[in-house]
Amino acid sequence: MQLVGKTAIVTGAGQGIGKGIARKLAQEGAAVLVNDLAGEKAEAVAAGLQANDASVLAFAGDVSDETSVKAMVARALAEWGKVDILVNNAGYLRMSPIVDMSLEEWEQVFAVDARGVFLCSREVLPSMIEQRYGRIITVASIAAWVTRPKEAHYCAAKAAAVQFTRVLAYEVARHGITANVLCPGTTATEMTTETLAKDPVAREGWRASVLMGDFARVEDQADAVAFLASDQARYITGQVLSVDGGQSLNWLHGTTC
């Protein structure tokens, strides 16, 4: 219960890694605002956490929309009076080779994966600066530096999110705020498992790319976020933590699936 008395916003928390992060932060004692573009998913996650006596809010909102982000942060402040932790987890991906990629696709991915990180981070800063405390964790991807065909927009947006967070860390350190990046490797979310189940050859190829032999669990990513949000990580800022079982090492050395 290392986050008792803390409040957190987790974006894109209606499923997958975000859902696991919201659950973990609540288990550690934090009050959690569960955000998702799909309101019914946010409500379902919040209801599950409330069943365990956690203090939880559900908020349906688009992280790429400035008005929506302002309303989300205002909701948390109205309920709890502060925001201690922001987890920029919301993400979007549509696979397409560059030659076939539309401008709309490019901009949709950047709107969520880069603009959303900027908007959410900016909006929580006044409260964090005033209280001289804050933890901002951006969930990017090892795609920020490995080569993934048909994901040029996603790779570029995640790289932008990494560098944005490093600059953010530089600017806010004097206010007692840390900003770090989590870069997951392939993680066994419901969506990933379902997608790869349709292509056993691809599934085994991706699994073979992980040096530790299997995909990460959602809990592996959530545990890392909980650590970065805790006082145990008070002196860590501007850093990029890969939780990928060595998958990015394989990619960097040219051994890919």
Stockholm file with secondary structure:
# STOCKHOLM 1.0

chainA/1-257         MQLVGKTAIVTGAGQGIGKGIARKLAQEGAAVLVNDLAGEKAEAVAAGLQANDASVLAFAGDVSDETSVKAMVARALAEWGKVDILVNNAGYLRMSPIVDMSLEEWEQVFAVDARGVFLCSREVLPSMIEQRYGRIITVASIAAWVTRPKEAHYCAAKAAAVQFTRVLAYEVARHGITANVLCPGTTATEMTTETLAKDPVAREGWRASVLMGDFARVEDQADAVAFLASDQARYITGQVLSVDGGQSLNWLHGTTC
#=GR chainA/1-257 SS CTTTTCEEEETTTTSHHHHHHHHHHHHTTCEEEEEESSHHHHHHHHHHHHTTTCCEEEEECCTTCHHHHHHHHHHHHHHHSCCCEEEECCCCCCCCCGGGCCHHHHHHHHIIIIIHHHHHHHHHHHHHHHHTCEEEEEECCGGGTSCCTTCHHHHHHHHHHHHHHHHHHHHHGGGTEEEEEEEECSBCCHHHHHHHHTCHHHHHHHHHTCTTSSCBCHHHHHHHHHHHHSGGGTTCCSCEEEESTTHHHHHHTTCCC
#=GC SS_cons         CTTTTCEEEETTTTSHHHHHHHHHHHHTTCEEEEEESSHHHHHHHHHHHHTTTCCEEEEECCTTCHHHHHHHHHHHHHHHSCCCEEEECCCCCCCCCGGGCCHHHHHHHHIIIIIHHHHHHHHHHHHHHHHTCEEEEEECCGGGTSCCTTCHHHHHHHHHHHHHHHHHHHHHGGGTEEEEEEEECSBCCHHHHHHHHTCHHHHHHHHHTCTTSSCBCHHHHHHHHHHHHSGGGTTCCSCEEEESTTHHHHHHTTCCC
//
